């Protein structure tokens, strides 16, 4: 284990080296983030998933830095350029930027003006002028380097070549680059301008046709928007610097005195700055701004995704789900309490008044035949109109009607996953099933869809794909393991996110379940092909087996701790089941008596909490939500209306709210609360129920501006009212 990494990371994250070292060992042994955070608290000092993930990622970054360092050393050695001093500088570099600065003068590069000047033998002249001796006359010294055969036709050409070499020295000087980098970071302005002639075609970027702001303060959404506009050919994007200050700074570093040679150096600095150093810094600062914007956008995306995945589940009920439509009708599916498809049909409630009565009759028949307890309606085209039809049908038993966000349902319906689940059904049936199932259990259904297709991010197609995938995968894994998975009902898509499993073991579990029937115990998992001791250790605590002989198999107590619980029950002369049911018995347990070298109070406290509420779903309780009656399309929305809504997306600049008119309204960050809000996530979460006031409706642009100022939230955290 790299002790240097451990010390550095501990310092950066304000952790003890022992915590970082223990976490690093566990990670190197194949332990997952959820497993370490949940079941190895004694080793890590109770680090949570955020801290464990930060340690994992920083180790990866440092390893990448060292790999680049080794590649540089190897290249320099092979080319005979590696000196003891250079090796020392490379080994001392602590960031990728400083490392690249050290290597820059020795980096193989295309032929430059300075390279050509060196080939013409002008480096000695450059060195002579760079020394800035007052006694040296540049023109006189340059005369000795005039050589037509080498391409140096005149004194002016010799001086120009020497200046090119000096300009490159300034550009490659570590200290100069560090100062210019600091100047660009602190004083640089991000400037966006429209490409001449693209004004009409690029109208969606008109906010950035003449835009300028400090690059250090530019928010992620604006950086990504401007970059997209540039990529699509509508905008020019640059970092504007303080050229005068830059010139003064460089002259203070390199110009000595007021000799003729000093003037040559001064002019070389000016040329090198404009031609080499400024463009290099601009590229670097733009890349750094992009990286910062990516990380912020991924954070926002991951936060939104977490809220969506952990949305309150309806649970096991018979559901009639409708994928609404006008011309082609509404696809209807009936699902049982386990989400299995029992029947599919089509209703045509929007094909004229003469069909409404017959369609109501058909709907009532389906509800009675399949004992429907809830109706789920997709919120897409014809969604509100279909909701009105269903509510006016006055179904017996007052069956609740719930609008369901169907983002991504069409992606699922055409996917290989859907084809495998329903090989004999078309995409409309699969889409309706997805709508119904995501009401029953959002987490179990949404893991089947690429997170980027769910619609809760901003500029996700502009973000570094590898960073985005890592961030979203971490979020899905965290949510799945936080909730726990019923091994006898879970799909392979859900199982693959369980700690220690992955796609192949998930498939093996499903295959074993299909061949041998439901699992009767966690121990039986060891019989699954290729599910070895390590995978069992990582996964077992997150898998649930309902109604197992051992009640702990339905809890989050890890099998490795069963012995501890057995000892507690034995000492109290009761069964484990009694201990789980009887709070009075649990109060008699003295945890200190069960502390060992490997089991400490953190784990024992977790065990006691789990015994009190075994297998408890951490998600909020599901509650029915309804949009305002009579507000079904954007034309129905009027200035000043106060309407209930559901937050569908949270971005860096505000939140989008579904008010039931097929077009989400925007609550700008300035309208989220009566106080200043720096981060919208401080105020709202995806799936949160809110009350909003209509500020503006633009029918031509299909835009709705909303406010939450002065309006009490309809709900606190998602799922609460």
C-alpha positions in Angstrom: 0.0 0.0 0.0 1.4 3.4 -1.0 2.0 5.2 2.3 2.6 8.5 0.5 -0.8 8.4 -1.0 -2.3 7.6 2.4 -0.7 10.5 4.1 -1.6 12.9 1.3 -5.2 11.9 1.1 -5.6 11.9 4.8 -4.3 15.5 4.9 -6.5 16.6 2.0 -9.7 15.0 3.3 -9.0 15.8 7.0 -9.1 12.1 8.0 -6.8 10.0 10.0 -4.2 8.0 8.1 -5.5 4.8 9.7 -8.9 5.5 8.2 -7.6 6.1 4.8 -5.2 3.1 4.9 -7.9 0.7 6.1 -10.3 1.9 3.4 -7.6 1.5 0.8 -6.9 -2.0 1.8 -10.5 -3.0 1.7 -10.9 -1.4 -1.7 -7.8 -3.2 -3.0 -9.3 -6.5 -1.8 -12.4 -5.9 -3.9 -14.8 -4.5 -1.3 -17.4 -2.1 -2.6 -18.2 1.3 -1.3 -21.7 0.3 0.1 -20.2 -2.7 1.9 -17.3 -0.8 3.4 -19.6 2.0 4.6 -22.2 -0.4 6.1 -20.3 -3.3 7.4 -16.7 -2.2 8.0 -17.2 0.8 10.3 -14.7 -0.5 12.9 -12.0 -0.6 10.3 -12.7 2.8 8.8 -13.8 4.7 11.8 -17.4 4.8 10.5 -16.6 6.6 7.2 -19.7 7.1 5.1 -20.2 6.4 1.4 -19.1 10.0 0.5 -15.8 9.7 2.3 -15.1 6.2 1.0 -15.8 7.3 -2.6 -13.6 10.3 -2.2 -10.7 8.1 -1.0 -11.3 5.7 -3.9 -11.3 8.5 -6.5 -8.3 10.3 -5.1 -6.3 7.0 -5.1 -7.2 6.6 -8.7 -6.1 10.2 -9.5 -2.8 9.8 -7.8 -2.2 6.5 -9.6 -2.9 8.2 -12.9 -0.5 11.0 -12.0 2.3 8.5 -11.2 1.6 6.6 -14.4 2.1 9.8 -16.3 5.2 10.6 -14.3 6.7 7.2 -15.1 5.9 7.6 -18.8 7.8 10.9 -18.8 10.8 9.5 -17.1 11.0 6.6 -19.5 10.7 8.9 -22.5 13.4 11.3 -21.2 15.8 8.4 -20.4 15.3 6.8 -23.8 16.1 10.1 -25.5 19.2 10.7 -23.3 17.7 13.9 -21.7 17.1 12.7 -18.1 19.4 14.5 -15.6 19.4 14.2 -11.8 17.9 17.6 -11.5 15.1 17.0 -14.0 14.3 13.6 -12.3 14.1 15.5 -9.0 11.7 18.1 -10.5 9.5 15.4 -12.1 9.3 13.4 -8.9 8.5 16.6 -6.9 5.5 17.6 -9.0 2.3 17.1 -7.1 -0.3 17.9 -9.7 -0.8 17.0 -13.4 -0.5 20.6 -14.3 2.8 21.2 -12.6 4.1 17.9 -13.9 3.3 18.8 -17.5 5.0 22.2 -17.0 8.2 20.5 -16.0 8.1 18.2 -19.0 7.0 20.8 -21.6 10.5 22.0 -22.7 11.4 18.3 -23.3 8.1 17.1 -24.8 8.4 15.9 -28.4 6.7 18.5 -30.5 6.0 19.4 -34.1 8.5 21.8 -35.8 8.0 25.3 -34.4 9.5 28.6 -35.4 12.0 28.2 -32.5 12.8 24.7 -33.7 13.6 26.0 -37.2 15.7 28.8 -35.7 17.7 26.2 -33.8 18.2 24.2 -36.9 19.7 27.3 -38.5 22.2 27.7 -35.6 20.7 30.7 -33.9 20.5 29.4 -30.4 23.9 30.8 -29.4 22.7 34.2 -30.5 19.5 33.8 -28.5 21.5 32.9 -25.4 23.8 35.9 -25.9 20.8 38.3 -26.3 18.9 36.7 -23.4 21.9 37.5 -21.1 21.1 41.2 -21.8 24.7 42.4 -21.4 24.7 46.2 -21.9 27.9 46.0 -23.9 26.3 43.7 -26.6 25.0 45.2 -29.7 22.3 42.9 -31.1 22.8 43.9 -34.8 26.5 43.5 -34.6 26.3 40.0 -33.0 23.6 38.9 -35.4 25.8 39.7 -38.4 27.9 36.7 -37.5 24.9 34.4 -37.9 23.8 35.5 -41.3 24.2 32.5 -43.6 22.1 32.2 -46.7 22.8 28.5 -47.1 21.1 27.9 -43.6 18.2 30.2 -44.5 19.4 33.2 -42.5 19.3 35.9 -45.2 19.9 39.0 -43.1 20.6 40.5 -39.7 16.8 41.0 -39.3 16.2 37.3 -40.0 18.9 36.3 -37.5 17.4 38.5 -34.8 13.8 37.2 -35.6 15.0 33.6 -35.2 16.7 34.3 -31.9 13.6 36.1 -30.7 11.5 33.0 -31.6 13.8 30.9 -29.4 13.5 33.4 -26.5 9.7 33.5 -26.9 9.6 29.7 -26.6 11.9 29.8 -23.5 9.4 32.2 -21.8 6.5 30.1 -22.8 8.1 26.9 -21.3 9.3 28.5 -18.1 7.5 26.9 -15.2 7.4 30.0 -13.0 6.0 32.1 -15.9 3.3 29.6 -16.7 2.3 29.4 -13.0 2.0 33.2 -12.8 0.0 33.4 -16.1 -2.2 30.6 -15.0 -3.0 32.4 -11.8 -3.7 35.6 -13.7 -6.0 33.9 -16.1 -7.8 32.1 -13.3 -8.3 35.3 -11.2 -8.8 37.9 -13.9 -9.8 36.0 -17.0 -13.2 36.8 -18.6 -15.2 34.2 -20.4 -16.5 35.9 -23.5 -19.0 34.5 -25.9 -20.0 36.1 -29.3 -22.3 35.1 -32.1 -20.6 33.9 -35.3 -21.4 36.5 -37.9 -24.3 35.4 -40.1 -25.6 32.8 -37.6 -27.9 35.1 -35.7 -31.1 33.6 -36.9 -30.1 30.0 -37.1 -28.6 30.1 -33.6 -31.4 32.1 -32.0 -31.7 29.6 -29.1 -28.2 30.9 -27.9 -29.2 34.6 -28.2 -28.5 35.1 -24.5 -24.8 34.4 -25.3 -24.5 36.5 -28.5 -22.7 39.2 -26.5 -21.9 37.7 -23.1 -19.0 38.2 -20.7 -18.3 37.2 -17.1 -15.4 36.2 -14.9 -14.4 32.6 -15.8 -13.8 31.9 -12.1 -17.5 32.6 -11.3 -19.2 31.3 -14.4 -21.8 28.7 -13.3 -21.7 25.2 -14.8 -24.9 25.5 -16.9 -23.7 28.7 -18.7 -20.2 27.2 -19.4 -21.8 24.1 -20.9 -24.4 26.1 -22.8 -21.7 28.3 -24.4 -19.5 25.3 -25.2 -22.4 23.6 -26.9 -23.1 26.8 -28.9 -19.5 26.8 -30.0 -19.5 23.2 -30.9 -22.7 23.6 -33.0 -21.0 26.5 -34.9 -23.1 29.4 -33.5 -20.8 31.0 -30.9 -17.2 32.0 -30.5 -15.8 31.4 -27.1 -12.6 32.7 -25.6 -11.0 33.7 -22.4 -10.0 37.4 -22.4 -7.1 38.3 -20.2 -5.5 41.4 -18.9 -2.8 41.7 -21.5 -1.1 44.7 -20.1 -0.7 43.1 -16.6 0.5 39.9 -18.2 3.2 41.8 -20.1 4.3 43.7 -17.0 4.5 40.5 -15.0 6.6 38.7 -17.6 8.9 41.7 -18.2 9.5 41.8 -14.4 10.6 38.2 -14.6 12.7 38.2 -17.7 13.8 41.8 -18.6 16.9 43.1 -16.9 18.0 46.7 -17.5 17.4 48.9 -20.5 20.0 47.7 -23.0 19.4 47.0 -26.6 19.4 43.3 -25.9 16.8 43.9 -23.2 14.6 45.5 -25.8 14.9 42.4 -28.0 13.9 40.2 -25.0 10.9 42.6 -24.3 9.7 42.2 -27.9 10.2 38.5 -27.8 8.1 38.3 -24.6 5.3 40.3 -26.2 5.3 38.0 -29.3 5.6 34.8 -27.3 2.8 35.8 -25.0 0.4 36.5 -27.8 1.4 33.6 -30.0 2.2 30.9 -27.5 1.6 31.5 -23.8 -1.8 33.2 -23.9 -3.4 30.6 -26.3 -1.9 27.8 -24.2 -3.4 29.4 -21.0 -6.7 30.0 -22.7 -7.0 26.3 -23.8 -6.0 25.2 -20.3 -8.4 27.5 -18.5 -11.3 26.6 -20.8 -10.5 22.9 -20.1 -10.4 23.5 -16.4 -13.7 25.4 -16.6 -15.2 22.5 -18.5 -14.0 20.0 -15.9 -15.5 22.2 -13.1 -18.7 22.5 -15.0 -18.8 18.7 -15.7 -18.3 17.9 -12.0 -21.0 20.3 -10.9 -23.5 19.1 -13.5 -22.8 15.5 -12.5 -23.4 16.4 -8.9 -26.7 18.0 -9.8 -27.6 15.0 -12.0 -26.7 12.5 -9.4 -28.6 14.3 -6.6 -31.7 14.4 -8.9 -31.3 10.8 -9.8 -31.0 9.7 -6.2 -34.3 11.5 -5.3 -36.0 9.9 -8.3 -34.8 6.4 -7.5 -35.7 6.7 -3.9 -39.2 8.1 -4.6 -41.9 6.6 -2.4 -43.1 3.2 -3.8 -46.8 2.4 -4.0 -45.9 -1.2 -3.1 -47.7 -4.4 -4.1 -51.1 -3.5 -5.4 -53.1 -4.5 -8.5 -52.5 -1.6 -11.0 -54.2 -0.6 -14.2 -51.6 1.4 -16.2 -52.5 3.6 -19.1 -50.1 4.9 -21.8 -52.3 7.7 -23.1 -52.7 8.7 -26.8 -55.2 10.5 -29.0 -55.2 9.1 -32.5 -53.9 5.6 -31.7 -55.9 5.3 -28.5 -54.7 4.6 -24.9 -52.8 1.4 -24.3 -54.0 -0.3 -21.1 -52.3 -3.0 -19.1 -53.5 -4.8 -15.9 -50.7 -5.8 -13.5 -50.9 -8.0 -10.4 -49.4 -7.0 -7.1 -46.1 -8.5 -8.2 -46.0 -6.4 -11.3 -46.8 -9.3 -13.7 -48.7 -8.5 -16.8 -52.2 -10.1 -16.7 -54.0 -8.4 -19.6 -53.6 -5.6 -22.2 -56.2 -3.7 -24.2 -56.8 -0.4 -25.9 -59.3 2.3 -25.0 -60.4 5.1 -27.3 -61.8 7.8 -25.0 -60.8 10.7 -27.3 -62.5 9.5 -30.5 -65.8 11.3 -30.1 -68.5 11.6 -27.5 -70.3 8.6 -28.9 -67.5 6.2 -27.8 -67.1 7.5 -24.3 -69.9 5.5 -22.8 -68.6 2.2 -24.3 -65.0 2.9 -23.2 -66.1 3.7 -19.7 -67.9 0.3 -19.6 -64.8 -1.4 -20.8 -62.7 0.4 -18.2 -65.1 -0.7 -15.4 -65.0 -4.3 -16.6 -61.2 -4.4 -16.5 -61.2 -2.9 -13.0 -63.7 -5.4 -11.7 -62.1 -8.4 -13.4 -58.6 -7.7 -12.2 -59.5 -6.3 -8.8 -57.7 -3.0 -9.7 -56.7 -0.9 -6.6 -54.9 2.0 -8.4 -54.8 3.5 -11.9 -51.5 4.9 -13.2 -51.6 7.3 -16.2 -48.5 8.4 -18.0 -48.0 12.2 -18.1 -47.2 12.5 -21.8 -49.4 13.4 -24.7 -53.2 13.1 -23.8 -52.3 12.3 -20.2 -54.4 15.0 -18.5 -57.3 14.4 -20.9 -57.1 10.7 -20.1 -57.0 11.5 -16.4 -60.2 13.6 -16.8 -61.9 10.7 -18.7 -61.0 8.2 -15.9 -62.1 10.4 -13.1 -65.4 11.2 -14.7 -66.0 7.5 -15.2 -66.7 7.3 -11.5 -65.3 3.8 -11.0 -66.7 1.7 -8.2 -64.7 1.8 -5.0 -63.3 5.2 -5.7 -60.1 3.8 -7.2 -57.2 6.3 -6.8 -55.8 7.8 -10.1 -52.1 8.8 -10.2 -50.2 10.6 -12.9 -46.8 9.0 -13.4 -43.8 10.7 -15.0 -43.1 8.5 -18.1 -39.7 9.9 -19.0 -37.7 7.1 -20.4 -40.6 4.7 -20.8 -40.2 4.7 -24.5 -36.5 4.0 -24.2 -37.3 1.0 -22.0 -40.0 -0.3 -24.3 -37.6 -0.5 -27.3 -34.7 -1.9 -25.3 -33.3 -5.4 -25.2 -34.3 -5.6 -21.5 -38.0 -5.1 -22.5 -37.8 -7.4 -25.4 -36.4 -10.1 -23.1 -39.2 -9.5 -20.5 -42.0 -9.3 -23.1 -40.9 -11.0 -26.3 -44.5 -11.4 -27.6 -45.7 -7.8 -26.8 -45.2 -4.6 -28.8 -43.6 -1.4 -27.6 -46.9 0.1 -26.5 -47.6 -2.7 -24.1 -44.1 -2.6 -22.7 -44.3 1.2 -22.2 -47.6 0.9 -20.3 -46.1 -1.8 -18.1 -43.2 0.4 -17.3 -45.5 3.2 -16.3 -47.4 0.9 -13.9 -44.3 -0.7 -12.5 -42.5 2.6 -11.8 -45.5 3.6 -9.7 -45.3 0.3 -7.7 -41.5 0.5 -7.3 -39.6 3.3 -9.0 -36.2 2.0 -8.0 -36.8 -1.5 -9.4 -38.1 -0.2 -12.7 -35.9 2.8 -13.3 -32.7 0.7 -13.0 -33.6 -0.9 -16.3 -33.2 2.5 -18.1 -30.0 4.3 -18.9 -30.0 7.1 -16.3 -29.2 9.7 -19.0 -32.6 8.9 -20.5 -34.6 9.6 -17.4 -34.5 13.4 -17.9 -33.3 14.7 -14.6 -29.9 16.2 -15.7 -28.7 19.3 -17.4 -26.5 19.2 -20.5 -25.7 15.6 -19.9 -24.7 15.1 -23.5 -22.0 17.7 -23.1 -20.4 16.1 -20.0 -17.4 13.9 -20.0 -19.1 10.5 -20.6 -16.7 8.5 -18.4 -17.1 10.9 -15.4 -20.9 10.9 -15.9 -21.1 7.2 -16.0 -19.0 6.8 -12.9 -21.1 9.3 -11.0 -24.4 7.9 -12.0 -23.4 4.3 -11.5 -22.2 5.2 -8.0 -25.6 6.8 -7.3 -27.6 3.8 -8.6 -25.4 1.4 -6.6 -25.8 3.5 -3.4 -29.6 3.7 -3.8 -30.1 -0.1 -4.5 -28.0 -1.2 -1.6 -29.5 1.4 0.7 -33.0 0.0 0.1 -32.0 -3.7 -0.2 -33.2 -6.2 -2.7 -35.6 -9.1 -2.4 -33.6 -11.9 -4.0 -36.7 -13.9 -4.9 -38.5 -11.2 -6.9 -35.8 -8.8 -8.2 -34.9 -8.6 -11.9 -31.4 -9.3 -13.0 -31.1 -5.6 -13.8 -31.8 -4.7 -10.2 -29.6 -7.5 -8.8 -26.6 -6.5 -10.9 -26.3 -3.3 -8.8 -26.1 -5.2 -5.5 -22.7 -5.0 -3.9 -20.3 -7.7 -5.2 -22.6 -9.1 -7.9 -22.6 -7.5 -11.4 -24.3 -8.6 -14.6 -23.1 -12.2 -14.8 -23.7 -13.2 -11.2 -27.1 -11.5 -11.3 -28.0 -13.6 -14.3 -26.8 -16.7 -12.5 -29.0 -15.9 -9.5 -32.0 -15.5 -11.7 -31.2 -18.8 -13.6 -30.8 -20.7 -10.3 -34.0 -19.2 -9.0 -35.9 -20.3 -12.1 -34.5 -23.8 -12.0 -34.7 -24.4 -8.2 -37.5 -22.2 -7.0 -37.3 -19.3 -4.5 -34.3 -19.1 -2.2 -35.1 -20.4 1.3 -32.1 -18.8 3.0 -29.1 -16.6 2.4 -26.8 -19.6 2.8 -28.4 -21.1 -0.3 -26.9 -18.3 -2.3 -23.5 -20.0 -2.0 -24.9 -22.7 -4.4 -25.3 -20.2 -7.2 -22.6 -21.0 -9.8 -19.5 -18.7 -9.5 -20.9 -16.9 -6.5 -17.9 -17.5 -4.2 -17.1 -16.5 -0.7 -16.0 -13.0 -1.6 -19.1 -12.2 -3.6 -21.3 -13.7 -0.8 -19.5 -11.5 1.8 -20.1 -8.4 -0.3 -23.7 -9.1 -1.3 -25.4 -11.1 1.4 -26.2 -8.2 3.7 -28.0 -6.3 1.0 -30.2 -9.3 -0.2 -33.5 -10.0 1.5 -35.3 -13.3 1.8 -38.8 -12.8 3.0 -40.4 -15.5 5.3 -37.1 -17.4 5.6 -36.6 -19.8 8.5 -34.1 -17.5 10.0 -35.8 -14.1 10.4 -32.4 -12.4 10.1 -32.3 -13.3 6.4 -35.0 -10.7 5.8 -32.9 -8.0 7.6 -29.8 -6.0 6.9 -27.9 -7.9 9.6 -25.0 -9.5 7.8 -24.6 -13.3 8.1 -21.2 -12.7 9.6 -23.0 -11.2 12.6 -25.7 -13.8 13.1 -23.6 -15.4 15.8 -23.7 -12.1 17.8 -27.5 -12.0 17.6 -27.7 -15.7 18.5 -25.6 -15.0 21.6 -27.8 -12.1 22.6 -30.9 -14.2 22.3 -29.3 -17.1 24.2 -28.3 -14.8 27.0 -31.8 -13.6 27.3 -33.2 -17.2 27.0 -35.4 -16.3 24.0 -35.4 -16.9 20.3 -34.0 -14.5 17.7 -37.6 -13.9 16.5 -38.6 -12.9 20.0 -35.7 -10.5 20.3 -36.8 -8.9 17.0 -40.5 -8.6 18.1 -40.0 -7.5 21.7 -38.6 -4.1 22.5 -38.4 -4.9 26.2 -36.1 -7.8 25.5 -33.9 -5.6 23.3 -33.6 -3.0 26.1 -32.0 -5.6 28.3 -29.1 -6.2 25.9 -25.8 -4.7 27.2 -23.9 -4.1 23.9 -20.6 -3.8 25.7 -20.8 -7.5 26.5 -20.6 -8.3 22.8 -17.7 -6.2 21.7 -14.8 -8.2 20.2 -11.7 -7.5 18.2 -13.8 -7.3 15.0 -17.2 -6.3 16.2 -17.4 -2.9 17.9 -20.2 -0.6 19.1 -20.9 0.9 15.6 -21.8 -2.5 14.2 -23.7 -3.5 17.4 -25.7 -0.3 17.3 -26.6 -1.0 13.6 -27.6 -4.5 14.6 -29.9 -3.3 17.3 -31.5 -0.7 15.0 -32.1 -3.4 12.4 -33.6 -5.8 14.9 -36.1 -3.1 15.8 -37.2 -2.6 12.2 -35.9 -5.5 10.2 -35.6 -4.9 6.5 -37.3 -1.5 6.8 -37.6 0.3 3.5 -35.9 3.7 4.1 -38.0 5.4 1.4 -40.9 7.7 2.4 -44.5 6.6 2.6 -46.4 6.9 -0.7 -49.1 9.5 -0.9 -51.6 10.3 -3.7 -51.0 13.6 -5.6 -53.4 15.4 -7.9 -53.0 18.3 -10.2 -55.5 21.2 -10.2 -58.8 20.4 -11.8 -59.5 22.2 -15.1 -55.8 23.0 -15.7 -55.0 20.5 -18.4 -53.1 22.5 -21.1 -50.9 25.5 -21.3 -53.7 27.7 -22.6 -55.5 27.0 -19.3 -52.7 28.6 -17.3 -53.3 32.2 -16.3 -51.1 34.9 -14.6 -51.3 34.8 -10.8 -52.7 31.3 -10.5 -51.5 29.2 -7.5 -51.2 25.6 -8.5 -49.9 22.3 -7.1 -47.0 20.7 -8.9 -44.3 18.2 -8.7 -40.6 19.0 -9.1 -39.3 17.1 -12.1 -35.8 18.4 -12.4 -33.4 20.5 -10.4 -30.6 22.4 -12.1 -28.0 25.0 -11.1 -30.3 27.8 -12.3 -33.6 26.7 -10.8 -36.2 23.9 -10.8 -38.7 22.6 -13.3 -42.2 21.8 -12.0 -44.9 19.7 -13.6 -48.2 21.5 -13.1 -50.1 19.0 -15.3 -50.2 20.8 -18.7 -47.6 18.8 -20.7 -45.0 21.6 -20.3 -43.0 22.0 -17.2 -42.7 25.4 -15.7 -39.4 27.0 -14.6 -38.9 28.3 -11.1 -35.8 30.4 -11.5 -33.3 30.2 -8.6 -34.3 33.8 -7.7 -37.9 32.7 -7.3 -37.4 29.6 -5.1 -37.6 31.3 -1.7 -37.9 34.6 0.0 -34.2 34.4 0.9 -31.1 34.2 -1.2 -30.5 30.7 -2.5 -27.0 29.6 -3.7 -27.9 26.1 -4.6 -31.5 25.1 -5.6 -31.0 21.7 -4.0 -31.1 23.6 -0.7 -34.8 24.2 -1.2 -36.2 21.6 -3.5 -35.7 18.0 -4.5 -36.9 15.9 -7.5 -40.4 14.4 -6.8 -41.1 17.0 -4.2 -44.7 18.3 -4.1 -44.9 22.1 -4.1 -47.3 25.1 -4.5 -46.3 27.6 -7.2 -47.5 30.9 -8.5 -47.7 31.6 -12.2 -45.5 34.6 -13.1 -45.7 34.5 -16.9 -47.0 32.3 -19.8 -45.5 32.5 -23.2 -47.7 30.5 -25.6 -45.5 31.2 -28.6 -42.4 29.8 -27.0 -44.3 27.3 -24.8 -42.7 28.6 -21.7 -44.1 29.0 -18.2 -42.4 31.0 -15.4 -43.3 30.1 -11.9 -42.5 31.3 -8.4 -42.4 29.6 -5.0 -41.9 32.9 -3.1 -44.4 33.4 -0.4 -45.9 30.0 -1.1 -45.6 27.3 1.5 -44.3 24.1 0.1 -47.0 21.5 -0.4 -44.4 19.0 0.7 -41.1 18.8 2.6 -38.8 16.1 1.4 -40.1 14.0 -1.5 -43.2 12.0 -0.5 -44.3 14.2 2.4 -47.2 16.7 2.6 
